[in-house]
Amino acid sequence: MLEQEAPQQRCELCHSRTVILLVFAFFCTSLSVTTVTFAQVGPPSITVKQREQLYREIVRETASLKSQIDLLKKIVKVVRPSVVHIEINGGTSRRNRLPDETGSGVVFKRADKFYVLTNRHLVRYADLNEVTIRFSDGREIQPKNIWLDAGTDVAVLGIDSAQLIPARIGDSQELEIGEYILAVGSPFGLSHSVTFGIISAKGRRDLELATDGVAYQDFLQIDASINPGNSGGPLVNLGGEVVGINTAIASTSGRHEGVGFAIPINMAMKIADQLIDKGKVVRGFLGVSLDSRFSHDAAVRLGLKTPRGARVTGITQNSAASRARVRPGDVIVRFNGTWIESDDHLVNEVSMTPVGEPVSMKVFRDGEMVELTVTVGERELDNR
């Protein structure tokens, strides 16, 4: 499980404040006079008839709650057979020791073949014979292939096994903040564990993860409990569909603190398709330098009615941007039908665009919106 670095100083300040408040409360209590009032003897606050009426109301009003619980039970039943427990069995003398000994994955089907989708950081240094995939029915197999993408922390395991149950893949683009989700995985090696929560936020793109980082981020933030061992497990919606791959936590202790992150399934599946077809990920390249400090206030000063977009500061020669006549100072506000929120967002959108495909782009230039067409080039990238 990747962990985002959290500000330790803030945590220490919270502890100090807690101590001060507790001491002050104790001091005030010691100076006050305590009055003890004993319960008066008298008739009960509720009659037997009223109590029975409340019981009937409880039964009636919990019926809807029970139906929701039954729904969750059904979701777990359909999803669990598609979730796998992954163990790395490398020796202790390995030069590059894995950060996780165990993790999770989810089975999917493509062109009549089965694969396991998981996280790269879990299997990065493992050889095929060091990876064990365990299913909910107790069967164990080893992968035939391992494909990795460093840019998104996605990994695909090729497997050769019959009678597998693939997960249903959902559409992460349709997720909304506040929507209920379930996380399934192997926290602390406890395989096929299920937790429940909501989508807390979308589009988290500035997380500092691991030592080599994750370049292309568009994380879903969730409050469902995930811990070391949940890496690679599915995030599931109330339709029983996989909508994300659980990947990281933000924590001051290395344990769950209510802030987890998952790769949207749309991104993960696009990466998986390329890894299976090509053995690598081919990413789009626009050829622009962007202003990472471009802010809401700066956009307003330029005259943008909706303050968003990515401001161009430079153009690479003979690039897709130069051929499309993009200029320094342009603010790219829309790319291939998607409104752009920031420079990181634009980089993600361009990277997922098929190379050689013409797409529309809208830029804000000299107080006006200008429509352009750009044919994305190919970015050289390491997929290890």
C-alpha positions as CSV (number, residue, x, y, z in Angstrom):
1,M,0.0,0.0,0.0
2,L,1.4,3.3,-1.1
3,E,1.4,6.0,1.6
4,Q,1.2,9.7,1.1
5,E,3.4,11.8,3.3
6,A,1.5,13.8,5.9
7,P,2.7,16.8,7.8
8,Q,4.1,15.4,11.1
9,Q,4.4,18.9,12.6
10,R,0.6,19.4,12.4
11,C,0.1,16.1,14.2
12,E,2.5,17.1,17.0
13,L,0.7,20.4,17.4
14,C,-2.6,18.5,17.7
15,H,-1.2,16.4,20.5
16,S,0.2,19.4,22.4
17,R,-3.2,21.2,22.1
18,T,-5.0,18.2,23.5
19,V,-2.7,18.0,26.5
20,I,-3.2,21.8,27.2
21,L,-7.0,21.5,26.9
22,L,-7.1,18.5,29.2
23,V,-5.0,20.1,31.9
24,F,-7.1,23.3,31.7
25,A,-10.4,21.3,32.0
26,F,-9.0,19.4,35.0
27,F,-8.0,22.6,36.7
28,C,-11.4,24.2,36.2
29,T,-13.1,21.1,37.5
30,S,-11.0,21.0,40.6
31,L,-12.1,24.6,41.5
32,S,-15.8,24.0,40.9
33,V,-18.3,22.7,43.4
34,T,-19.9,19.5,42.4
35,T,-23.6,18.9,43.1
36,V,-24.9,15.4,42.9
37,T,-28.6,14.9,42.2
38,F,-30.2,11.5,42.8
39,A,-32.9,10.2,40.6
40,Q,-36.3,10.7,42.2
41,V,-38.5,7.7,42.8
42,G,-41.7,8.0,40.8
43,P,-43.7,6.5,37.9
44,P,-41.6,5.3,34.9
45,S,-41.0,7.8,32.1
46,I,-42.7,5.5,29.6
47,T,-45.6,3.1,30.0
48,V,-45.7,-0.5,28.8
49,K,-48.2,0.5,26.1
50,Q,-45.9,3.3,24.8
51,R,-42.9,1.0,24.9
52,E,-44.7,-1.6,22.8
53,Q,-45.7,1.1,20.3
54,L,-42.1,2.2,20.0
55,Y,-41.0,-1.4,19.3
56,R,-43.6,-1.5,16.5
57,E,-42.3,1.7,15.0
58,I,-38.7,0.5,15.3
59,V,-39.6,-2.7,13.3
60,R,-41.4,-0.6,10.7
61,E,-38.7,2.0,10.3
62,T,-35.8,-0.4,10.1
63,A,-37.4,-2.3,7.3
64,S,-35.8,0.0,4.7
65,L,-32.4,-0.2,6.6
66,K,-32.6,-4.0,6.4
67,S,-33.2,-3.9,2.7
68,Q,-30.1,-1.7,2.3
69,I,-28.1,-4.2,4.4
70,D,-29.4,-7.0,2.2
71,L,-28.3,-5.1,-0.9
72,L,-24.8,-4.9,0.5
73,K,-24.8,-8.6,1.3
74,K,-25.7,-9.4,-2.3
75,I,-23.0,-7.1,-3.6
76,V,-20.4,-8.9,-1.5
77,K,-21.6,-12.3,-2.8
78,V,-21.3,-11.3,-6.4
79,V,-18.0,-9.5,-6.0
80,R,-15.9,-11.8,-3.7
81,P,-15.4,-14.6,-6.2
82,S,-13.7,-12.1,-8.6
83,V,-11.3,-10.8,-5.9
84,V,-7.9,-12.5,-5.4
85,H,-5.3,-12.5,-2.6
86,I,-1.8,-12.0,-3.9
87,E,1.3,-13.2,-2.0
88,I,4.9,-12.4,-2.9
89,N,7.2,-15.2,-1.9
90,G,10.6,-13.8,-2.5
91,G,13.5,-14.7,-0.2
92,T,14.8,-12.4,2.5
93,S,18.1,-12.0,0.6
94,R,16.5,-10.2,-2.3
95,R,18.3,-7.0,-3.2
96,N,15.1,-5.1,-3.9
97,R,12.8,-6.0,-1.1
98,L,9.1,-5.5,-1.8
99,P,7.2,-2.9,0.2
100,D,4.2,-5.2,0.4
101,E,4.3,-8.9,1.2
102,T,0.6,-9.4,0.4
103,G,-2.0,-7.5,-1.6
104,S,-5.1,-7.9,-3.7
105,G,-6.4,-7.9,-7.2
106,V,-9.5,-8.4,-9.3
107,V,-10.2,-10.8,-12.2
108,F,-11.4,-9.4,-15.5
109,K,-12.1,-11.0,-18.8
110,R,-10.9,-9.7,-22.2
111,A,-11.3,-11.5,-25.6
112,D,-12.1,-14.8,-23.8
113,K,-9.0,-14.7,-21.6
114,F,-8.7,-13.9,-17.9
115,Y,-6.4,-11.4,-16.3
116,V,-5.8,-10.0,-12.8
117,L,-5.7,-6.2,-12.4
118,T,-3.6,-5.0,-9.5
119,N,-1.0,-2.4,-8.4
120,R,2.5,-2.2,-9.9
121,H,4.2,-1.4,-6.5
122,L,3.0,-4.8,-5.2
123,V,4.6,-7.0,-7.9
124,R,7.3,-4.6,-9.3
125,Y,10.3,-6.7,-8.2
126,A,8.7,-10.1,-8.2
127,D,9.5,-12.9,-10.7
128,L,6.7,-15.0,-12.0
129,N,7.5,-18.0,-9.7
130,E,7.4,-15.6,-6.6
131,V,3.8,-14.5,-7.1
132,T,0.9,-16.6,-5.8
133,I,-2.7,-15.8,-6.7
134,R,-5.3,-17.2,-4.3
135,F,-9.0,-17.2,-5.1
136,S,-11.9,-17.1,-2.7
137,D,-12.5,-20.9,-3.1
138,G,-8.9,-21.7,-2.0
139,R,-7.4,-22.4,-5.4
140,E,-3.9,-21.1,-6.0
141,I,-2.1,-20.4,-9.3
142,Q,0.9,-18.4,-10.5
143,P,0.8,-15.8,-13.3
144,K,2.0,-16.5,-16.8
145,N,2.8,-12.9,-17.5
146,I,3.3,-9.6,-15.6
147,W,2.9,-6.2,-17.3
148,L,3.7,-3.0,-15.5
149,D,3.1,0.7,-15.9
150,A,5.1,3.0,-13.8
151,G,3.1,6.1,-14.7
152,T,-0.1,5.0,-13.1
153,D,1.0,2.2,-10.8
154,V,-1.2,-0.3,-12.7
155,A,-0.1,-3.9,-13.2
156,V,-1.8,-6.8,-15.1
157,L,-1.2,-10.4,-14.4
158,G,-1.8,-12.9,-17.2
159,I,-3.3,-16.1,-15.9
160,D,-4.2,-19.5,-17.4
161,S,-7.1,-21.0,-15.5
162,A,-10.6,-22.2,-16.2
163,Q,-13.9,-21.6,-14.4
164,L,-13.0,-18.1,-13.2
165,I,-15.6,-15.5,-12.4
166,P,-14.7,-12.1,-13.9
167,A,-15.8,-8.8,-12.2
168,R,-18.2,-6.5,-13.9
169,I,-16.5,-3.3,-14.9
170,G,-18.3,0.0,-14.2
171,D,-17.9,3.5,-15.4
172,S,-15.8,5.7,-13.0
173,Q,-16.8,8.8,-14.9
174,E,-20.3,8.4,-13.6
175,L,-19.3,8.5,-9.9
176,E,-20.4,11.4,-7.8
177,I,-19.0,12.7,-4.5
178,G,-21.0,11.2,-1.6
179,E,-21.8,8.0,-3.5
180,Y,-21.6,4.8,-1.5
181,I,-18.8,2.3,-2.3
182,L,-17.3,-0.9,-1.0
183,A,-13.6,-1.8,-0.8
184,V,-12.5,-5.4,-1.0
185,G,-9.0,-6.7,-0.3
186,S,-6.5,-8.2,2.1
187,P,-5.6,-5.7,4.8
188,F,-2.8,-7.1,6.9
189,G,-3.1,-10.4,5.0
190,L,-6.8,-10.9,6.0
191,S,-8.0,-11.9,2.5
192,H,-11.4,-10.9,1.0
193,S,-12.2,-8.4,3.7
194,V,-14.9,-5.8,2.9
195,T,-15.3,-2.2,4.1
196,F,-17.9,0.4,3.3
197,G,-17.7,4.2,2.8
198,I,-18.3,7.0,0.3
199,I,-16.5,8.8,-2.5
200,S,-15.0,11.8,-0.6
201,A,-13.5,13.6,-3.6
202,K,-12.5,13.1,-7.2
203,G,-9.6,14.2,-9.4
204,R,-6.8,14.1,-6.7
205,R,-3.7,14.8,-8.8
206,D,-1.0,16.2,-6.5
207,L,-0.2,13.3,-4.2
208,E,3.4,12.5,-3.2
209,L,3.4,8.7,-3.4
210,A,6.4,6.3,-2.7
211,T,10.0,7.0,-3.6
212,D,9.6,7.2,-7.4
213,G,6.1,8.7,-7.4
214,V,3.1,8.2,-9.7
215,A,3.3,10.6,-12.6
216,Y,-0.3,10.3,-13.9
217,Q,-2.8,10.8,-11.1
218,D,-6.5,11.2,-11.2
219,F,-7.3,9.5,-7.9
220,L,-10.7,8.9,-6.3
221,Q,-10.6,9.8,-2.6
222,I,-12.5,7.5,-0.3
223,D,-13.2,7.1,3.4
224,A,-13.8,3.3,3.3
225,S,-11.1,1.7,5.5
226,I,-8.1,0.5,3.5
227,N,-4.8,-0.5,5.0
228,P,-1.5,-2.3,3.9
229,G,-2.6,-5.3,1.9
230,N,-5.6,-3.6,0.2
231,S,-3.3,-2.6,-2.7
232,G,-4.8,-3.7,-6.0
233,G,-8.2,-4.6,-4.6
234,P,-11.4,-3.4,-6.2
235,L,-13.5,-0.4,-5.3
236,V,-17.1,-1.4,-6.0
237,N,-20.3,0.7,-6.5
238,L,-23.8,-0.3,-5.3
239,G,-24.4,-2.0,-8.7
240,G,-21.7,-4.5,-7.9
241,E,-19.4,-3.0,-10.6
242,V,-15.7,-2.3,-10.1
243,V,-15.1,1.5,-10.4
244,G,-11.6,1.8,-9.0
245,I,-8.4,0.0,-7.8
246,N,-7.5,0.8,-4.2
247,T,-3.9,2.1,-4.2
248,A,-2.8,4.4,-1.4
249,I,-3.5,6.0,2.0
250,A,-2.7,9.4,3.5
251,S,-1.6,8.7,7.0
252,T,0.7,10.0,9.8
253,S,1.0,6.5,11.3
254,G,1.0,4.1,8.2
255,R,-2.5,3.0,9.1
256,H,-6.0,4.0,8.0
257,E,-7.1,7.5,9.0
258,G,-10.1,7.9,6.8
259,V,-8.3,9.1,3.7
260,G,-7.7,6.5,1.0
261,F,-7.1,6.7,-2.8
262,A,-8.1,4.6,-5.7
263,I,-7.3,4.6,-9.4
264,P,-10.5,5.2,-11.5
265,I,-11.3,2.0,-13.3
266,N,-11.6,3.9,-16.7
267,M,-8.0,4.9,-16.4
268,A,-6.9,1.5,-15.2
269,M,-8.6,-0.4,-18.0
270,K,-7.2,1.8,-20.7
271,I,-3.8,1.1,-19.3
272,A,-4.5,-2.6,-19.0
273,D,-5.7,-2.8,-22.6
274,Q,-2.5,-1.3,-23.9
275,L,-0.3,-3.5,-21.7
276,I,-2.0,-6.6,-23.0
277,D,-2.0,-5.5,-26.7
278,K,1.4,-3.8,-26.9
279,G,3.3,-4.9,-23.8
280,K,3.7,-1.2,-22.9
281,V,1.7,2.0,-22.6
282,V,1.9,4.5,-25.5
283,R,1.0,8.0,-24.2
284,G,0.0,11.1,-26.0
285,F,2.3,14.1,-26.2
286,L,1.2,17.7,-26.9
287,G,4.5,19.5,-26.6
288,V,3.8,22.4,-24.3
289,S,5.3,23.8,-21.1
290,L,2.7,24.7,-18.5
291,D,2.4,27.2,-15.7
292,S,2.1,25.1,-12.5
293,R,1.3,28.3,-10.5
294,F,-1.6,29.4,-12.7
295,S,-4.3,30.1,-10.2
296,H,-8.0,31.0,-9.8
297,D,-7.1,34.7,-9.3
298,A,-4.8,34.7,-12.4
299,A,-7.6,33.3,-14.5
300,V,-10.0,35.9,-13.3
301,R,-7.5,38.7,-14.1
302,L,-7.1,37.4,-17.7
303,G,-10.9,37.7,-18.1
304,L,-11.9,34.0,-18.0
305,K,-15.6,33.8,-16.9
306,T,-15.0,30.3,-15.5
307,P,-11.6,30.3,-13.8
308,R,-10.0,27.0,-14.9
309,G,-7.6,25.7,-17.5
310,A,-3.9,25.3,-18.1
311,R,-1.7,28.2,-19.1
312,V,0.9,27.6,-21.8
313,T,4.4,29.1,-21.2
314,G,6.3,27.4,-24.0
315,I,6.0,25.3,-27.1
316,T,8.3,22.4,-28.2
317,Q,9.5,22.7,-31.7
318,N,8.0,20.3,-34.3
319,S,5.4,19.1,-31.7
320,A,1.7,18.6,-32.0
321,A,1.2,22.0,-30.2
322,S,3.4,23.9,-32.7
323,R,1.6,22.3,-35.7
324,A,-1.7,23.3,-34.2
325,R,-0.4,26.9,-33.7
326,V,-0.8,26.9,-30.0
327,R,0.9,30.1,-28.5
328,P,2.7,30.9,-25.3
329,G,0.1,32.7,-23.1
330,D,-2.8,30.6,-24.3
331,V,-5.0,29.0,-21.6
332,I,-6.2,25.6,-22.7
333,V,-9.7,25.3,-21.3
334,R,-11.1,22.3,-23.2
335,F,-9.4,19.3,-24.6
336,N,-11.1,16.5,-26.6
337,G,-14.4,17.4,-25.1
338,T,-13.2,17.7,-21.5
339,W,-13.1,20.9,-19.5
340,I,-9.6,21.3,-18.1
341,E,-9.2,22.1,-14.4
342,S,-5.4,22.4,-14.1
343,D,-2.0,21.6,-15.7
344,D,-2.0,18.1,-14.2
345,H,-5.5,17.5,-15.5
346,L,-4.4,18.4,-19.0
347,V,-1.3,16.2,-18.9
348,N,-3.6,13.2,-17.9
349,E,-6.1,13.9,-20.7
350,V,-3.3,14.2,-23.3
351,S,-1.6,11.1,-22.1
352,M,-4.7,9.0,-22.5
353,T,-5.5,10.3,-26.0
354,P,-4.6,7.8,-28.8
355,V,-1.5,8.9,-30.7
356,G,-2.3,10.2,-34.2
357,E,-5.9,11.0,-33.5
358,P,-7.1,14.5,-34.3
359,V,-8.9,16.1,-31.4
360,S,-10.6,19.5,-30.8
361,M,-9.0,22.0,-28.3
362,K,-10.3,25.3,-27.1
363,V,-7.9,28.0,-25.9
364,F,-8.5,31.4,-24.3
365,R,-6.4,33.9,-26.2
366,D,-6.4,37.7,-26.0
367,G,-9.8,37.7,-24.4
368,E,-11.4,35.4,-26.8
369,M,-12.1,31.6,-27.2
370,V,-10.3,30.1,-30.1
371,E,-11.0,26.6,-31.5
372,L,-8.0,24.5,-32.6
373,T,-7.5,20.9,-33.9
374,V,-4.5,19.0,-32.7
375,T,-3.1,15.6,-33.6
376,V,-1.4,14.2,-30.6
377,G,2.1,12.8,-30.8
378,E,3.8,10.0,-28.8
379,R,5.6,10.5,-25.5
380,E,8.6,8.4,-24.7
381,L,8.1,6.8,-21.3
382,D,9.5,4.1,-19.1
383,N,6.9,1.4,-18.3
384,R,9.0,-0.7,-15.9
